[in-house]
Amino acid sequence: RSTRFDIHENTAWTFSSKSGYRRDFEIITKDIYGNAVARADKFVTKIRGDTNILEEESKLTFVDISEALYKLSYQVSQPGQYLMDIGLAGGNGLLGEYYT
């Protein structure tokens, strides 16, 4: 079962993870009024944590499930506490501030 989150611009979540364990999340893209919106934009993501894993060691995948609903899966190579930043990249770059 996936955990579900809403995203309308840029968001950060904190997670704990075990080494080699795949975790799934569902993301619903919404406008600033909370309405689900299908987005053809790409996501920009970054995982960081105390273990300082290399970017290629974190495996992130996005799957478009249906209008406005996406499945995000990730797997890290080392156990620990991680912060995941997710942003929406539009035609004019990222919306708002990111990685703060």
Secondary structure as UniProt FT lines:
FT   STRAND          3..7
FT   STRAND          10..17
FT   TURN            19..20
FT   STRAND          22..30
FT   TURN            32..33
FT   STRAND          42..49
FT   TURN            50..51
FT   HELIX           55..57
FT   STRAND          59..66
FT   TURN            67..68
FT   STRAND          69..75
FT   STRAND          80..90
FT   TURN            91..92
FT   STRAND          93..94
//
